[in-house]
Amino acid sequence: MTTTRFAPSPTGYIHVGNLRTALMNYLIARKAGGTFILRIDDTDPERSKEEYVDGIKQDLEWLGLQWDRVERQSERLEQYNAAADKLREMGRFYEAFETPVELDLKRKKQLNMGKPPVYDRAALNLSDAEKDALRAERGNGVWRFKLDHERIDWTDGILGDISIDASSVSDPVLIRGDGQLLYTLASVVDDTEMGVTDVVRGSDHVTNTATQIQIIKALGGDCPRFAHHSLLTGPQGEALSKRLGTLALRDLREAGVQPMALLSLMARLGSSDPVELRSDMAQLIDGFDINRFGAAPTKFDEQDLYPLTAHYLQTLPLSAVADQVSGVGVPGELAEAFWLMARGNISTLKDLGAWWQLCRDGAEPLIDDEDREFIAEAMALLPDDVDGDTWGSWTKAVKEATGRKGKGLFMPLRKALTGQERGPEMAVLLPLLQVIKARG
C-alpha cells in the first residue's frame, strides 16, 4: 500500500513552502488509495510547542488535507535509541568530540587545499583513554554515522537519475552531544517502521537523502521512492526563504484566500501543466502527477491567489457563504439577491461588508458639474417601487426625456447612485439600493 507522510516541526506555523510538501504527499497517497501520515517532528523539546502542533492541525483541516493517523516523534525515542545501538554494534556509529571552532578550522584548511570540506574522521583514531579524557573535558561527543565511501544512486521522481559520491559528504551527526536525536536518524527509523513508500520533499534535502539511503540499508529497511521538488522563489526570482514567515497559511486565511484557490495553485505550480482552478479535492487528486514537475526554481506570487479566490467565489451558491453574508448584516430575505449581486465583484469575502454598506446606507454621489441637471431630471423619473426590470425601463425613460444615450447616459447614473465608476450590473444592484432605502 502506498504510504506517505508530512513531517513538520512544531517550531512555527505552516507556510506555503511547507504546504507544497504536504500537498504533494497527500495527493500521492489519495490518488493511490493509500495512507497519509501526519508525523510531528518534536524531538527538540526546547523549540517544539504544543500551540504549533494545534496550529498545524488547524491549517491542514482548513485546507481539507485530512490525515489518516498522527505520529509524534517524541513518543518514539525508544525506537530511535534502539536503532542507534544497532548501528554501534555494527561499527557504523562513532563518537566525535571536535568543537564548532575546530570543525570550522578543518573546513577552511581543506578548502585552501582544494579538497571538499568534509569531516576527516579523526575521531575514529581515538583510543578509549583519549575518548574518556575528552568526555571529562568537554562532555559527551556527537554521534556520527560512518558512510560507506561509494556512490549512492537512486531515480528521483522529479530530478531523474541521481548519483552522489559518499566520500564528498561528511559523516552525518545523528545524535548531538546533549543526547538529542536529530531528524536524519528519527526520519529513517520512522519511514522504515511505518512502511512509508514515497517521500516528497524540497530539493535542499537531496544530500540528506543520500545519507539516509545508506542508513536505511544499514538498518535493513526498504528505501522509499524519493522525489525532490524545486524550492520557491519570489515573483522576480528572489529568495523567498526570508519571507516565508509572512506567508504562513493562517495569514493567508486571515487575508481571505480560499482553500481551493491556494490548493489549485500549489498543486500545479512548477509543473508542466497550467494552473487551473479546481472546484473540489477530487479534481486535484485526479489531475496530479509528480512526474510532471520540474527541477527549476519555482516562482510564487501570493497576488496570484486573489484572482483564483475571486473566480472560486463566483461559483458558489448562497448556501456556501450564508454565514458570511449574514455576518455582515444582510437580512435573510435579501441574502440571495445580495449574494448574486456581490459575488462577481469581490476578491475575497472580506469585501462583502463594503457592498452591504452601500446597499444599506447608500453612497456619496459622484456627480460631475456638467451632469448635475441631468441627474436631477433622471432622479425625478425614478419610480418609488423598483424591481429587476426597473433599470431598463428607467434608463429608457431618461433617454427619451434627455436625449442622452450610451456611456453618457449610463455612467453618470451609476456614479450618482453608487459613488463608483464600476461595479455590479445596475439592474441587479438597483432593487437592493431601493429596498434598503425604503426599509429605512
C-alpha positions in Angstrom: 0.0 0.0 0.0 1.2 3.5 -0.8 2.1 5.4 2.4 3.3 9.0 2.5 3.9 11.4 5.4 4.1 15.1 6.2 6.6 15.7 9.0 6.5 19.3 10.2 8.5 20.5 13.2 6.1 22.3 15.7 8.5 25.3 16.0 6.3 27.6 13.9 3.2 27.8 11.7 3.0 26.2 8.3 3.9 28.4 5.4 3.5 28.0 1.6 6.8 26.1 1.4 5.6 23.5 3.9 2.3 23.3 2.2 3.9 22.3 -1.1 5.5 19.3 0.6 2.3 18.4 2.5 0.1 18.7 -0.6 2.2 16.6 -2.9 2.5 13.8 -0.3 -1.3 14.0 0.4 -2.2 13.8 -3.3 0.1 10.8 -4.0 -1.5 8.9 -1.1 -5.1 9.7 -2.0 -4.6 9.0 -5.7 -3.3 5.5 -4.8 -6.0 4.9 -2.2 -3.2 4.8 0.4 -2.3 6.2 3.8 -1.3 9.8 4.6 0.5 10.2 8.0 0.9 13.4 9.9 4.2 13.0 11.7 5.0 15.7 14.2 8.8 16.1 14.4 9.0 17.2 18.0 12.3 15.7 19.2 13.6 19.2 20.1 11.8 19.8 23.4 13.1 23.4 23.8 11.8 24.7 20.4 8.7 22.5 20.0 5.5 24.0 21.3 2.0 22.5 21.6 0.4 25.6 20.2 2.2 25.0 16.9 1.1 21.4 16.9 -2.5 22.6 17.2 -1.9 25.3 14.6 -0.5 22.7 12.1 -3.6 20.6 12.5 -5.9 23.6 12.1 -4.2 24.7 8.9 -4.4 21.2 7.4 -8.1 20.9 8.4 -8.8 24.3 6.9 -7.4 23.1 3.6 -9.1 19.7 3.8 -5.9 17.7 4.0 -7.2 15.1 6.4 -4.6 12.7 7.7 -5.2 9.0 8.5 -3.2 9.0 11.7 -0.9 11.2 13.7 2.5 10.1 15.0 4.7 12.0 17.5 8.4 11.5 17.3 8.7 12.5 21.0 6.8 9.3 21.8 9.2 7.1 19.8 12.6 7.8 21.5 13.0 4.2 22.5 12.8 3.1 18.8 15.5 5.7 17.8 17.8 4.7 20.7 17.4 1.0 19.7 18.4 1.9 16.1 21.4 3.8 17.4 22.5 0.8 19.5 22.2 -1.4 16.4 24.4 1.0 14.4 27.0 1.0 17.2 27.1 -2.8 17.3 27.6 -2.8 13.5 30.5 -0.4 13.8 28.7 2.2 11.8 28.2 4.8 14.6 31.1 6.6 16.3 31.5 9.4 18.8 33.4 12.6 17.8 34.4 15.5 20.1 35.5 18.4 17.9 34.2 21.8 18.9 32.5 24.0 16.2 35.6 26.2 16.1 37.8 23.1 15.4 35.5 21.9 12.7 35.4 25.3 11.1 39.3 25.4 11.0 39.4 22.0 9.5 36.9 23.0 6.7 38.9 26.1 5.9 42.1 24.1 5.7 40.5 21.6 3.4 39.1 24.3 1.1 42.5 26.0 1.0 44.0 22.7 -0.2 41.3 22.3 -2.9 39.6 19.4 -1.1 35.9 19.0 -0.3 35.2 20.3 3.2 34.1 17.0 4.7 34.8 15.6 8.2 38.1 13.9 8.3 37.0 11.1 10.6 39.8 11.9 13.1 37.6 10.6 15.9 37.9 7.0 14.5 41.6 7.1 15.6 40.9 8.0 19.2 41.8 5.4 21.9 39.3 4.6 24.6 41.5 6.6 27.1 41.6 9.6 24.8 37.8 9.4 24.5 37.4 9.3 28.3 39.7 12.3 28.6 37.7 14.3 26.1 34.4 13.4 27.7 35.8 14.6 31.1 37.0 17.8 29.5 34.2 18.6 27.0 31.2 16.3 27.9 29.7 13.8 25.7 30.5 14.0 22.0 28.3 13.8 19.0 27.5 10.5 17.3 28.2 10.3 13.6 27.1 7.6 11.1 30.0 6.1 9.2 29.2 6.3 5.5 30.5 3.7 3.0 32.6 5.7 0.6 30.8 4.6 -2.6 28.3 6.1 -5.0 24.7 6.4 -3.8 22.3 6.1 -6.7 18.5 6.5 -7.0 16.0 7.5 -9.6 14.2 10.6 -8.3 10.6 11.2 -9.1 11.3 14.8 -10.2 15.0 15.1 -10.7 15.6 11.9 -12.5 18.7 9.7 -12.0 20.8 11.0 -9.1 24.3 9.8 -8.2 26.2 11.2 -5.2 29.8 10.2 -4.1 29.5 9.5 -0.4 33.2 10.4 0.0 32.2 14.0 -0.8 29.8 14.1 2.1 30.6 14.4 5.8 29.5 11.5 8.1 26.2 12.9 9.3 25.7 13.7 13.0 22.7 11.7 14.2 22.8 12.4 17.9 24.0 15.7 19.5 26.3 16.0 22.5 23.3 16.7 24.7 21.7 13.5 23.6 19.1 15.0 21.3 18.3 12.7 18.4 18.4 14.5 15.1 15.9 14.4 12.2 18.1 12.2 10.0 18.0 9.2 12.3 14.4 9.7 13.5 13.1 10.1 10.0 14.9 6.9 8.8 13.5 4.8 11.6 10.0 6.2 11.2 9.9 5.8 7.4 11.2 2.2 7.8 8.9 1.1 10.7 5.8 2.9 9.3 6.2 1.5 5.9 6.5 4.8 4.1 6.7 4.1 0.4 7.0 7.6 -1.1 8.8 10.7 0.2 8.4 14.1 -1.4 10.4 17.0 0.0 12.4 20.0 -1.1 15.5 19.8 -3.3 17.6 21.1 -0.4 17.3 17.6 1.1 19.0 15.8 -1.8 22.3 15.2 0.0 20.4 14.3 3.2 18.5 11.7 1.1 21.8 10.1 0.0 23.0 9.6 3.6 19.6 8.4 4.7 19.6 5.7 1.9 22.7 4.3 3.5 21.3 4.4 7.0 18.1 2.7 5.8 20.1 -0.1 4.2 22.3 -0.4 7.3 19.2 -0.9 9.4 17.8 -3.5 7.0 14.9 -1.3 5.7 13.4 -0.8 2.3 14.1 2.5 0.6 11.0 4.6 -0.3 10.7 6.3 -3.6 12.1 9.8 -3.3 11.1 12.9 -5.2 12.6 16.4 -4.5 10.5 19.4 -5.6 12.1 22.7 -6.5 12.3 25.5 -4.0 10.0 28.5 -4.2 11.3 31.9 -5.1 9.6 35.3 -5.1 7.9 36.6 -8.4 11.2 38.1 -9.6 13.2 35.1 -8.8 14.4 36.4 -5.4 15.0 34.1 -2.5 11.7 33.5 -0.7 13.1 32.0 2.4 13.3 35.2 4.4 9.6 36.0 3.6 8.2 32.6 4.4 7.3 33.8 7.9 4.9 36.3 6.3 3.4 33.6 4.1 2.0 31.5 6.9 -1.2 29.7 6.0 -3.0 31.3 8.8 -2.1 34.8 7.5 -3.3 33.9 4.0 -6.5 32.6 5.6 -7.0 35.8 7.5 -6.4 37.7 4.3 -9.4 36.0 2.8 -7.7 33.5 0.5 -9.9 30.5 -0.2 -8.5 27.0 0.4 -9.3 25.7 -3.1 -7.6 28.7 -4.7 -4.5 28.0 -2.7 -4.6 24.3 -3.4 -5.2 24.7 -7.1 -2.2 27.0 -7.4 0.2 24.8 -5.3 -0.9 21.6 -7.0 0.3 22.8 -10.4 3.0 25.4 -9.6 6.3 24.3 -11.0 4.8 21.6 -13.2 4.3 21.5 -17.0 0.5 21.8 -16.5 -1.2 25.2 -16.4 -2.7 26.4 -13.1 -6.4 25.8 -13.3 -9.0 26.5 -10.6 -10.4 23.2 -9.3 -13.8 23.1 -7.5 -13.0 20.2 -5.2 -10.3 17.9 -3.9 -11.3 15.0 -6.1 -10.3 17.1 -9.2 -7.0 17.9 -7.6 -6.3 14.3 -6.9 -7.3 13.1 -10.3 -5.1 15.7 -12.1 -2.0 15.3 -10.0 1.2 13.7 -11.5 4.5 14.1 -9.6 6.4 13.3 -12.8 5.2 16.5 -14.4 7.1 18.7 -12.1 10.4 20.3 -13.0 13.7 20.9 -11.1 14.0 24.7 -11.9 13.3 27.1 -9.1 9.6 27.9 -9.0 8.3 31.5 -8.8 5.5 32.1 -6.3 3.5 35.3 -6.2 0.9 35.5 -3.4 -1.1 38.0 -5.6 -1.9 35.1 -7.9 -4.1 33.7 -5.1 -6.6 36.6 -5.2 -7.9 36.2 -8.8 -8.3 32.4 -8.1 -10.1 33.2 -4.9 -12.4 35.6 -6.8 -13.1 33.1 -9.5 -13.9 30.4 -6.9 -16.3 32.6 -5.0 -18.2 33.3 -8.3 -19.1 29.6 -8.5 -20.5 29.4 -5.0 -24.2 29.3 -4.2 -25.6 31.3 -1.2 -25.6 28.2 0.9 -21.8 28.0 0.9 -21.4 31.6 2.2 -24.6 32.1 4.1 -22.9 32.7 7.4 -20.6 35.3 6.0 -23.4 37.1 4.2 -25.5 37.1 7.4 -22.4 38.1 9.4 -22.1 41.5 7.6 -25.8 42.2 8.5 -27.7 41.3 5.4 -31.3 40.4 6.3 -32.3 36.8 5.4 -34.9 37.9 2.8 -32.3 39.9 0.9 -29.4 37.4 1.2 -29.9 35.6 -2.1 -30.3 38.7 -4.2 -27.4 40.3 -2.3 -25.0 37.4 -2.9 -25.9 37.1 -6.6 -25.1 40.9 -6.9 -21.9 40.8 -4.9 -20.1 37.5 -5.8 -18.9 38.7 -9.1 -17.5 41.9 -7.6 -15.4 40.7 -4.7 -11.8 39.5 -4.4 -12.4 37.9 -1.0 -15.3 37.5 1.3 -13.9 40.4 3.3 -15.3 42.7 0.6 -18.9 41.8 1.4 -19.1 44.4 4.1 -18.4 47.3 1.8 -21.1 46.2 -0.6 -23.7 45.8 2.2 -22.8 49.2 3.5 -23.5 50.6 0.0 -26.9 48.8 -0.1 -27.8 49.8 3.4 -26.6 53.4 3.6 -26.2 54.4 0.0 -23.1 56.2 -1.2 -21.8 59.7 -1.5 -23.0 60.6 -5.1 -20.2 61.2 -7.6 -21.6 63.8 -9.9 -19.7 65.9 -12.4 -20.7 69.5 -12.8 -21.9 69.1 -16.3 -24.2 66.2 -15.2 -26.0 67.9 -12.3 -29.1 69.0 -14.2 -29.2 65.6 -16.0 -29.0 63.7 -12.7 -31.7 65.8 -11.1 -34.1 65.2 -14.1 -33.3 61.5 -14.1 -33.9 61.0 -10.4 -37.3 62.7 -10.7 -38.2 59.9 -13.2 -37.1 57.1 -10.9 -40.2 55.2 -9.6 -40.7 54.6 -5.9 -41.1 50.8 -6.4 -38.2 49.1 -8.2 -37.5 45.6 -9.3 -35.3 43.7 -11.7 -36.8 45.5 -14.7 -36.7 49.0 -13.4 -33.2 49.8 -14.6 -34.1 49.1 -18.2 -37.4 50.9 -18.1 -36.0 53.9 -16.2 -32.9 54.4 -18.4 -35.2 54.2 -21.4 -37.4 56.9 -20.0 -34.4 59.0 -19.1 -33.0 58.6 -22.6 -36.3 59.8 -24.1 -36.5 62.7 -21.8 -32.9 63.9 -22.1 -31.7 62.6 -25.4 -28.7 61.1 -23.7 -27.5 57.6 -24.7 -24.7 55.1 -24.3 -22.0 55.9 -21.8 -23.2 59.4 -21.4 -26.4 58.0 -20.1 -25.4 55.1 -18.0 -22.1 56.2 -16.4 -23.5 59.4 -14.7 -26.4 57.4 -13.3 -24.1 54.7 -11.9 -21.8 57.2 -10.3 -24.7 59.1 -8.8 -26.2 56.0 -7.3 -23.1 54.1 -6.2 -20.3 56.7 -6.0 -18.3 54.3 -8.2 -17.5 54.0 -11.9 -17.5 50.2 -11.9 -19.4 47.5 -10.1 -22.3 45.0 -10.4 -24.9 45.2 -13.1 -27.2 48.1 -12.1 -30.3 46.1 -13.0 -29.3 43.7 -10.1 -28.0 46.4 -7.7 -30.7 49.0 -8.1 -33.5 47.0 -6.4 -31.3 46.3 -3.4 -30.5 50.0 -3.0 -34.1 51.0 -3.2 -35.4 48.3 -1.0 -32.9 49.2 1.7 -33.8 52.9 1.5 -37.5 52.0 1.7 -36.9 50.0 4.8 -35.0 52.9 6.4 
